[in-house]
Amino acid sequence: MTTFRNLVSRHPMLIAWVVLAIGMVAMLLYAAKDVALLPSQMAVLIIATVLLAGACVWILTWE
């Protein structure tokens, strides 16, 4: 538990990115469940979603 707290305190942006990416990918998978996408198309969408989550966290930390 202490290791997790140390990780969160040392890298808050990274943790925010991971949490936001998990939520966004879950929403993407739910929204695309009835769409006939190829696995490669879904992989590209997931990668783009994770990168977008990182950009959102980065932009929100601007002062």
Residue pairs with C-beta under 8 A, 6 or more apart in sequence:
7 15
8 15
13 57
13 58
13 61
16 57
17 53
17 54
17 57
20 53
20 56
20 57
21 49
21 50
21 53
21 54
24 49
24 50
24 52
24 53
25 46
25 49
25 50
28 45
28 46
28 49
32 42
32 45
37 45
